[in-house]
Structure formats: structure tokens, C-alpha cells
Amino acid sequence: MLRRLLVLAVIILLPVLFGCGGGGGSRTETGTGNLSVSVNLEPAQDYGFTLTSAKILLSKSGDVVSDDETVPISAGNTTVSCLFESKPVGTYSLSVTLYDNDSVIARGTGDVEISANSEVVANVLIVSWDSAEIPLPDTFLGRLRSQTRMLFDLPTEAQWEYACRAGTMSSYNNGLDCTYAGTDYTVHDPNLDDVAWYGPDWGGEESPGTRPVGTKQPNAWGLYDMHGNVWEMCLDWYAPYSGNATDPVGPSLGTSRAARGGSWHVWALLARSAQRQKVKSGRMAGFRVACAATDAESNNRYMLVNLNDGSINYQSSAPSGLDVSEEYRTDTLVLRRISAGSFIMGSPNTELGRDSTMEMEHSVTFSSDFYIGVFEVTQGQWDMLMPSNPSYYSTASNKNLLPVENVGWDSDVRGGNWPPSSSATRSSSGYSIHCYILKQ
């Protein structure tokens, strides 16, 4: 899903405290502690350089003397590490510089806090080589990447539609076609009712807007709410299709991102599988997550992401109770593996409600598997990673089960740029290491 990417470094601070003696009152902490640094490397040979060494520098504000280690990187190495022992307590700047012989390839810094009688582990994760298409650190996707060390992202439009259709070519993913082409959101389309929360379900401001995820029928691949509930943000710019494609990433430029699936406040034709809109704002805007299938086991069909600790487990079948358990809607993200293949994206000329400019039929092929969220991201899941919840319906008694909404592509979901550049571009000072600091 991601092409050539610039260096992203994640520094995760995991303090393990020992012997924190009692005593009340406020005082300046004294003593020493250790800092263990581990740098995990992404292979870089395809980009015209070889990593030969890493200089790891630890410096304290106001100190003239700093401490550094230069660690050689042998061919095939995926990790280099060093230990700074008995360092006075305080806040330090940790800097990592990567070299190809004498040439600086990349550098970046982040802060670490050393406490008395403690060992702090700083994991610096070099996960990719490219520029600013990586999600920003303080967004939901930035924090999710920091916690899990995996390249979670929004789906592309092509991934979204392929997953939504689940092999169908009809207006909706249950094999049925749109029967109402009007713009009165109170009118039911009986062919849509079983799979979507949409306009006719809303009874006015005193009634619910969004509904708990996973309470309508899933599609053939076990994905819920691909129609209705909230508009789902995608990576792509909103623009006409450019024709047949393999692993498309969307237009290189645009003024608005694309959204798919419709919401709780749309008429039926806006919830069709092929329907495209500019990203919405306010209480109709939400998203689901996706990522490349990097696990080697093709028998893995489900990925479970524990939002408490970032651990990831795989299963060959759907988790028990997936359709009813609150666990999978609050503190665990569940993603479904989607097999590589081809499909016809867009809508036929005969489809009711079709936008002839934006829904041109064309062939899309995926060369590798990917994962996509079984549910839209909920407010409960958002609260596990983010400091505040912007949702309009955040005061609802069942808010943890409702899709998060009133979020923004640039502001708090993802940020950064997309699509990836066609090649990694190196400036005179090398690549930038973007340091994610995950506060504990």
C-alpha cells in the first residue's frame, strides 16, 4: 500500500521504575538511571545507499558535555543498540544520525526522561523511507503507528470500494440495486434498509444520528456499515478516475479528499458502493483503518489490535462474539484480510443515481493482500489513543459504541501528505527522521 517512503522514526519511552521510596512533599529528584537505545532499521539498499553506521547522541540541556555512541551497521542488520549508563536524572535530547560511510543519510531527535533508579528503553523505529506522506505524530493514525509499530493508514478509494463490494457489482453490497433516485432523505429504499443506517432512520434533532457500529447486516466479507452511519475518509484526492490501474494511490494533486459510503443523514443513492463525495465535516464525518498485509501467513484472516498495549494477534477465523462483543468496538480494533485480486471500480451507465463524471468504470488490480477495519472507528477506540473526543454525539450513553465523528483528515485523523512521491528525494542534509514521542 505504501511505496517508497522517507524515514519515519518512532521513539517509544517505556520507563520501568524500581525502588521508588516514599516520602511526601515536592523536591528535585537526584540520582542516576540508565538509557537503553535500540534502533530498528528498514532496508535501504533499493534507494541507492547503504547504511554503514548510526551515531546515537545523548545531550542534556545546559550541559556542555554530551555522550555519544557510534554503532556500525553490518550488511543485513535490522537492529543496532547501545546503552548509556549512570546518567544524572533529567530530560535529555536523543539524536540519531544514520550514515553511508561519511555521508549523512538521515537524522532526527526526540526527548527522553531519565528517572532515578530506572531503566528507560528508547525504541527508535525506522519504518519507511519517504517524505511527509506519513501521518502526523499527534493524530489518531500517528499514535496508532507509534503504539503498534505498524503502518496503519486510511484505505485508498480503490481499497475501500473493493472491500465494500465484496464481489458484488450492484448498487449496494448485498447484491441489490438502488430503487430511489430522489433527494428526499426521509424516503426508504427497501433494498438498502438491511445494511445501512441512513436518512429515513433519523427522526430529527431529538433522535439519534449515528448508531452503534455493527448493528446492520455485514457484507459477504464480514465488513459492517460500509453503507451509511458516517462518511468514511479515504487517502485519495477527490478527482475523476484516470483509467485502469494496479494498486492505485489516487491523483497527485487536489483540493479535497474523498469520502465514501454515505451517512445517517443521506438519501439512498448517496450510500451506493460507487458513490463518491468530497470529505465531509461535522457529525457525518468518520473513518475506518487499513494496512498492508505484511504477515507471511495467508491463513490469517483477522488482525486484532489491542489498544491498551499495542499488541497484535492474528486469527484464521472471525473472533468469537465479533457481532455482539463490546470489546471489539471499544479497546480492540478488528481488521479483516482482503485477498489480492481485480474488480471493476465505478458504476455502469444503467445504475440509478450514477454520477457519470466521477464514477467511470475501470479495472483495478491489487497485487497484494491488505487489511481493513471490520467496523468504523468508534468513540471508545478514539478515546483509547486521543486526549479529547470531538464527536457531536459524545454525550450519548452508548457513545463508546458509536462511530467517532466531527473529525478532520488533516487535523486529527491523519495529516501529512498523500500520495507517496514517485521516488525518494534526498536533500543536501539527508532525509529527515520524523520522531514520534509516545508519552507514557
C-alpha positions as CSV (number, residue, x, y, z in Angstrom):
1,M,0.0,0.0,0.0
2,L,2.9,2.3,0.7
3,R,5.6,2.9,-1.9
4,R,8.9,4.4,-1.3
5,L,8.7,6.2,1.9
6,L,11.2,8.7,3.7
7,V,12.5,7.9,7.2
8,L,10.0,7.7,10.0
9,A,11.4,7.2,13.4
10,V,9.3,6.3,16.4
11,I,10.8,6.8,19.8
12,I,8.7,5.0,22.4
13,L,9.5,5.6,26.0
14,L,8.8,2.8,28.3
15,P,10.1,3.6,31.8
16,V,10.4,0.7,34.2
17,L,10.7,2.1,37.7
18,F,12.4,0.4,40.6
19,G,12.6,1.2,44.3
20,C,10.6,4.5,44.3
21,G,10.8,5.2,48.0
22,G,8.1,7.0,49.9
23,G,8.2,10.4,51.4
24,G,5.8,13.3,50.8
25,G,6.3,16.8,49.6
26,S,7.8,18.2,46.4
27,R,11.6,18.0,45.8
28,T,14.1,17.9,43.0
29,E,14.9,14.3,42.1
30,T,18.5,13.3,42.2
31,G,20.4,10.2,41.4
32,T,21.2,8.3,38.1
33,G,19.5,6.0,35.7
34,N,20.2,4.1,32.5
35,L,19.0,4.6,28.9
36,S,18.9,1.6,26.5
37,V,18.5,2.7,22.9
38,S,17.5,0.2,20.1
39,V,17.3,1.4,16.5
40,N,15.3,-0.8,14.2
41,L,16.2,-0.4,10.6
42,E,14.2,-0.6,7.4
43,P,16.3,-2.0,4.5
44,A,17.5,0.9,2.3
45,Q,19.5,-0.7,-0.5
46,D,16.8,0.0,-3.1
47,Y,17.3,3.7,-2.6
48,G,20.8,3.9,-3.8
49,F,22.7,4.0,-0.5
50,T,23.8,1.5,2.2
51,L,23.5,2.2,5.9
52,T,27.0,1.7,7.5
53,S,26.7,3.3,10.9
54,A,24.4,5.0,13.4
55,K,25.6,7.8,15.7
56,I,23.4,8.0,18.8
57,L,23.9,11.2,20.8
58,L,22.5,11.9,24.2
59,S,22.7,15.5,25.4
60,K,21.2,17.4,28.4
61,S,20.0,21.0,28.2
62,G,22.6,23.3,29.6
63,D,25.4,20.8,29.6
64,V,28.5,21.4,27.6
65,V,29.5,17.7,27.5
66,S,27.3,15.2,25.7
67,D,27.6,11.4,25.4
68,D,27.5,9.6,22.1
69,E,28.0,6.1,20.6
70,T,28.7,5.3,17.0
71,V,27.5,1.8,16.2
72,P,28.5,0.0,13.0
73,I,25.7,-1.4,10.8
74,S,26.7,-4.7,9.2
75,A,25.1,-5.9,6.0
76,G,21.7,-7.5,6.8
77,N,21.5,-5.9,10.3
78,T,18.0,-5.0,11.2
79,T,18.8,-3.6,14.7
80,V,21.6,-1.7,16.3
81,S,21.7,-0.7,20.0
82,C,23.7,0.9,22.8
83,L,23.4,1.6,26.5
84,F,24.1,4.9,28.3
85,E,24.7,4.0,32.0
86,S,24.5,6.0,35.2
87,K,23.2,9.2,33.7
88,P,22.0,12.0,36.0
89,V,18.3,12.3,36.1
90,G,16.5,14.8,33.9
91,T,15.3,15.5,30.4
92,Y,17.7,14.6,27.6
93,S,17.7,15.1,23.8
94,L,18.3,11.9,22.0
95,S,19.6,12.3,18.4
96,V,20.1,9.6,15.8
97,T,22.1,10.1,12.7
98,L,22.4,7.4,10.0
99,Y,25.5,7.3,7.7
100,D,26.5,5.8,4.4
101,N,30.3,5.9,5.1
102,D,30.9,9.6,5.6
103,S,27.6,10.8,4.1
104,V,24.7,11.7,6.3
105,I,21.6,9.9,5.2
106,A,19.1,10.8,7.9
107,R,18.9,12.4,11.3
108,G,16.3,13.3,13.9
109,T,15.8,14.0,17.6
110,G,13.4,13.4,20.4
111,D,13.2,13.9,24.2
112,V,13.7,11.2,26.8
113,E,13.2,11.4,30.5
114,I,15.6,9.6,32.8
115,S,14.5,8.9,36.4
116,A,16.5,7.8,39.4
117,N,17.0,4.1,39.8
118,S,15.2,3.4,36.5
119,E,15.9,2.0,33.1
120,V,14.4,3.8,30.2
121,V,14.1,1.9,26.9
122,A,14.0,4.1,23.7
123,N,12.9,2.1,20.7
124,V,13.7,4.1,17.5
125,L,11.8,2.5,14.7
126,I,12.9,3.3,11.1
127,V,9.9,2.0,9.3
128,S,10.0,3.7,5.9
129,W,11.8,6.0,3.5
130,D,9.9,8.9,2.1
131,S,8.7,12.4,3.0
132,A,5.7,13.8,4.6
133,E,3.0,11.4,3.5
134,I,3.4,9.7,6.9
135,P,0.6,10.5,9.3
136,L,1.5,13.3,11.8
137,P,2.5,12.2,15.3
138,D,-0.4,13.5,17.3
139,T,-3.1,12.3,15.0
140,F,-5.1,9.1,15.6
141,L,-3.1,7.2,12.9
142,G,0.2,8.7,14.1
143,R,-0.4,7.5,17.6
144,L,-1.7,4.1,16.4
145,R,1.6,3.6,14.4
146,S,3.6,4.6,17.4
147,Q,1.9,2.2,19.6
148,T,1.9,-0.8,17.3
149,R,5.0,-0.2,15.0
150,M,2.8,-1.0,12.0
151,L,1.9,1.2,9.0
152,F,-1.8,1.7,9.7
153,D,-3.5,4.3,7.4
154,L,-6.8,5.2,5.8
155,P,-7.8,3.0,2.9
156,T,-7.4,4.2,-0.6
157,E,-10.6,4.7,-2.5
158,A,-9.9,1.6,-4.6
159,Q,-9.3,-0.5,-1.4
160,W,-12.5,0.9,0.1
161,E,-14.7,0.1,-2.8
162,Y,-13.1,-3.3,-3.4
163,A,-13.7,-4.2,0.2
164,C,-17.2,-2.7,0.2
165,R,-18.4,-4.6,-2.8
166,A,-17.1,-7.9,-1.6
167,G,-17.5,-9.3,-5.1
168,T,-20.8,-7.6,-6.0
169,M,-21.5,-5.3,-8.9
170,S,-24.8,-4.0,-7.7
171,S,-25.6,-0.6,-6.2
172,Y,-25.3,-1.9,-2.7
173,N,-23.1,-4.7,-1.3
174,N,-26.0,-7.0,-0.6
175,G,-26.4,-7.7,-4.3
176,L,-29.4,-5.3,-4.7
177,D,-29.7,-2.1,-6.7
178,C,-30.8,1.4,-5.8
179,T,-34.6,1.9,-6.4
180,Y,-35.0,5.5,-5.3
181,A,-33.1,8.3,-7.2
182,G,-34.7,11.3,-5.4
183,T,-33.2,13.6,-2.9
184,D,-35.7,13.3,0.0
185,Y,-33.7,11.7,2.8
186,T,-36.9,10.5,4.6
187,V,-37.7,8.0,1.8
188,H,-36.8,4.4,2.3
189,D,-35.1,2.3,-0.3
190,P,-36.1,-1.3,0.9
191,N,-33.0,-2.7,-0.9
192,L,-30.8,-0.6,1.4
193,D,-32.6,-0.9,4.8
194,D,-30.9,-4.1,6.0
195,V,-27.3,-2.9,5.5
196,A,-27.3,0.8,6.3
197,W,-28.3,3.5,8.8
198,Y,-29.3,6.4,6.6
199,G,-31.7,9.3,6.2
200,P,-35.1,7.7,6.9
201,D,-33.8,6.3,10.2
202,W,-33.2,9.8,11.5
203,G,-36.2,11.3,13.4
204,G,-34.9,14.8,13.9
205,E,-32.6,16.5,16.4
206,E,-34.2,14.7,19.4
207,S,-33.4,11.3,17.9
208,P,-30.0,9.6,17.4
209,G,-27.9,10.4,14.4
210,T,-25.1,7.8,14.4
211,R,-25.9,4.3,15.6
212,P,-23.7,1.6,17.3
213,V,-21.4,0.1,14.7
214,G,-22.1,-3.5,13.6
215,T,-25.9,-3.5,14.2
216,K,-26.8,-3.8,10.5
217,Q,-26.0,-6.8,8.3
218,P,-22.4,-7.2,7.1
219,N,-21.3,-7.7,3.6
220,A,-20.1,-11.1,2.2
221,W,-16.6,-10.4,3.6
222,G,-17.8,-9.6,7.1
223,L,-17.5,-5.8,7.0
224,Y,-20.1,-3.7,8.7
225,D,-21.5,-0.2,8.0
226,M,-19.9,0.2,4.6
227,H,-23.2,1.9,3.7
228,G,-24.4,4.7,5.9
229,N,-23.7,5.7,9.6
230,V,-20.8,8.1,8.8
231,W,-19.0,9.1,5.6
232,E,-15.6,7.4,5.6
233,M,-12.5,9.3,4.7
234,C,-10.1,7.8,2.2
235,L,-6.5,8.7,1.3
236,D,-7.2,9.9,-2.2
237,W,-7.8,13.4,-3.6
238,Y,-11.3,13.8,-4.9
239,A,-11.0,13.9,-8.7
240,P,-12.1,11.9,-11.8
241,Y,-10.6,8.5,-12.3
242,S,-7.6,8.2,-14.7
243,G,-8.3,4.7,-16.1
244,N,-7.3,1.1,-15.4
245,A,-4.7,0.8,-12.7
246,T,-2.8,-1.6,-10.4
247,D,-2.5,-0.6,-6.8
248,P,-3.8,2.9,-7.4
249,V,-3.0,5.7,-4.9
250,G,-5.2,8.3,-6.5
251,P,-4.4,11.7,-8.1
252,S,-1.2,13.5,-7.3
253,L,-3.0,16.8,-6.6
254,G,-6.4,18.0,-5.4
255,T,-8.3,20.4,-3.2
256,S,-10.4,18.0,-1.1
257,R,-10.0,14.4,0.0
258,A,-12.5,11.7,-1.0
259,A,-15.2,10.2,1.3
260,R,-17.2,7.1,0.7
261,G,-20.3,5.2,1.9
262,G,-22.8,7.9,2.9
263,S,-24.0,8.7,6.4
264,W,-27.0,8.6,8.7
265,H,-28.4,11.8,7.1
266,V,-28.3,11.0,3.3
267,W,-30.9,9.8,0.8
268,A,-30.4,6.3,-0.6
269,L,-28.4,7.0,-3.8
270,L,-25.6,8.7,-1.8
271,A,-24.9,5.4,0.0
272,R,-24.2,3.4,-3.1
273,S,-20.9,1.4,-3.3
274,A,-19.7,3.6,-6.2
275,Q,-20.8,6.9,-4.8
276,R,-18.0,9.4,-4.2
277,Q,-18.1,12.7,-2.3
278,K,-15.6,15.3,-1.0
279,V,-14.7,14.7,2.6
280,K,-17.4,15.9,4.9
281,S,-17.0,17.8,8.1
282,G,-19.1,17.8,11.3
283,R,-21.1,14.9,12.7
284,M,-21.3,12.9,9.5
285,A,-17.5,12.5,9.1
286,G,-15.7,9.4,10.3
287,F,-13.3,6.7,9.1
288,R,-12.0,3.1,9.3
289,V,-8.4,2.0,9.3
290,A,-6.4,-0.2,6.8
291,C,-2.9,-1.5,6.4
292,A,-0.8,-3.7,4.2
293,A,-0.8,-7.5,5.0
294,T,2.9,-7.9,6.0
295,D,2.4,-11.2,7.9
296,A,3.5,-14.2,5.9
297,E,0.7,-16.4,6.9
298,S,-2.1,-16.2,4.2
299,N,-4.3,-18.3,6.5
300,N,-4.5,-15.3,8.9
301,R,-7.9,-13.7,8.1
302,Y,-8.3,-11.4,11.1
303,M,-6.0,-8.9,12.8
304,L,-6.8,-7.9,16.4
305,V,-5.1,-4.7,17.7
306,N,-5.1,-4.3,21.5
307,L,-5.3,-0.5,22.0
308,N,-4.2,-0.9,25.7
309,D,-0.7,-2.0,24.8
310,G,-0.4,-2.1,21.0
311,S,-0.1,-5.9,20.8
312,I,-1.3,-7.6,17.7
313,N,-2.8,-11.1,17.3
314,Y,-3.9,-12.9,14.2
315,Q,-6.7,-15.4,13.8
316,S,-7.7,-17.7,11.0
317,S,-11.4,-17.1,11.6
318,A,-13.7,-14.4,13.0
319,P,-13.2,-13.8,16.7
320,S,-15.9,-15.4,18.9
321,G,-18.7,-12.9,19.5
322,L,-17.5,-10.4,16.9
323,D,-21.1,-9.5,16.1
324,V,-22.1,-8.7,19.6
325,S,-19.0,-8.1,21.9
326,E,-18.3,-4.6,23.0
327,E,-14.6,-5.4,23.3
328,Y,-14.2,-5.3,19.6
329,R,-15.8,-1.9,19.4
330,T,-14.0,-0.2,22.3
331,D,-10.5,-1.3,23.2
332,T,-9.7,-3.6,20.3
333,L,-9.5,-2.9,16.6
334,V,-10.5,-5.8,14.4
335,L,-9.4,-5.8,10.7
336,R,-10.3,-8.3,8.0
337,R,-7.7,-9.6,5.5
338,I,-8.8,-8.8,1.9
339,S,-7.2,-11.0,-0.7
340,A,-5.4,-9.6,-3.8
341,G,-7.5,-9.6,-6.9
342,S,-9.2,-7.5,-9.6
343,F,-12.6,-5.8,-9.8
344,I,-14.5,-3.2,-11.9
345,M,-14.5,0.1,-10.0
346,G,-17.2,2.7,-10.6
347,S,-20.7,2.2,-11.8
348,P,-22.4,1.0,-15.0
349,N,-24.3,3.5,-17.2
350,T,-27.6,1.9,-16.2
351,E,-27.2,2.4,-12.4
352,L,-29.8,4.6,-10.8
353,G,-28.3,7.8,-9.3
354,R,-25.0,7.4,-11.1
355,D,-22.6,10.4,-11.4
356,S,-21.2,9.9,-15.0
357,T,-18.3,12.3,-14.4
358,M,-17.0,10.7,-11.1
359,E,-17.9,7.1,-11.4
360,M,-16.4,6.0,-14.7
361,E,-16.0,2.2,-14.8
362,H,-12.4,0.9,-15.0
363,S,-10.4,-2.1,-14.0
364,V,-8.4,-2.1,-10.7
365,T,-6.0,-4.8,-9.7
366,F,-4.4,-5.4,-6.2
367,S,-1.1,-7.1,-6.3
368,S,-1.0,-8.0,-2.6
369,D,-3.4,-8.6,0.3
370,F,-4.4,-5.8,2.7
371,Y,-6.3,-5.5,5.9
372,I,-9.3,-3.1,6.5
373,G,-11.3,-2.4,9.6
374,V,-14.4,-4.6,10.2
375,F,-16.1,-1.6,11.9
376,E,-15.8,2.2,11.6
377,V,-13.5,3.5,14.3
378,T,-15.7,4.1,17.4
379,Q,-15.6,6.9,20.0
380,G,-14.4,4.2,22.5
381,Q,-11.5,3.3,20.3
382,W,-10.7,7.0,19.7
383,D,-10.6,7.7,23.4
384,M,-8.0,5.0,23.9
385,L,-5.4,7.0,22.0
386,M,-6.5,10.6,21.8
387,P,-6.6,13.2,24.6
388,S,-10.1,14.6,23.6
389,N,-13.2,13.5,21.8
390,P,-14.6,16.0,19.3
391,S,-17.7,13.9,18.5
392,Y,-21.1,15.7,18.4
393,Y,-22.7,12.6,20.0
394,S,-20.0,12.3,22.7
395,T,-22.6,12.7,25.5
396,A,-24.7,9.7,24.4
397,S,-25.0,6.9,27.0
398,N,-23.7,4.4,24.4
399,K,-21.1,6.7,22.9
400,N,-18.3,4.2,23.1
401,L,-20.1,2.0,20.5
402,L,-20.9,4.9,18.2
403,P,-18.6,5.8,15.3
404,V,-16.3,8.8,16.1
405,E,-17.3,11.8,14.0
406,N,-16.7,15.5,13.7
407,V,-13.1,14.6,13.0
408,G,-10.8,16.0,10.2
409,W,-8.5,14.4,7.7
410,D,-5.8,17.0,8.3
411,S,-6.4,18.0,11.9
412,D,-6.7,14.8,14.0
413,V,-7.2,11.7,11.9
414,R,-4.1,11.7,9.7
415,G,-2.5,14.8,8.4
416,G,0.6,14.8,6.3
417,N,0.5,14.3,2.5
418,W,-0.7,11.7,0.1
419,P,0.1,10.1,-2.4
420,P,3.7,9.0,-2.0
421,S,6.3,10.6,-4.2
422,S,7.4,8.5,-7.2
423,S,10.9,8.3,-5.8
424,A,12.7,9.2,-2.5
425,T,14.2,12.7,-2.8
426,R,17.3,13.4,-0.7
427,S,18.3,17.0,0.2
428,S,21.8,18.2,0.9
429,S,21.3,17.4,4.6
430,G,19.9,13.9,4.0
431,Y,16.5,12.6,4.8
432,S,14.6,13.8,7.8
433,I,13.8,11.5,10.7
434,H,10.4,12.3,11.9
435,C,10.4,11.5,15.7
436,Y,7.2,10.3,17.2
437,I,7.2,10.7,21.0
438,L,4.6,8.5,22.7
439,K,4.0,9.9,26.2
440,Q,3.6,7.4,28.9
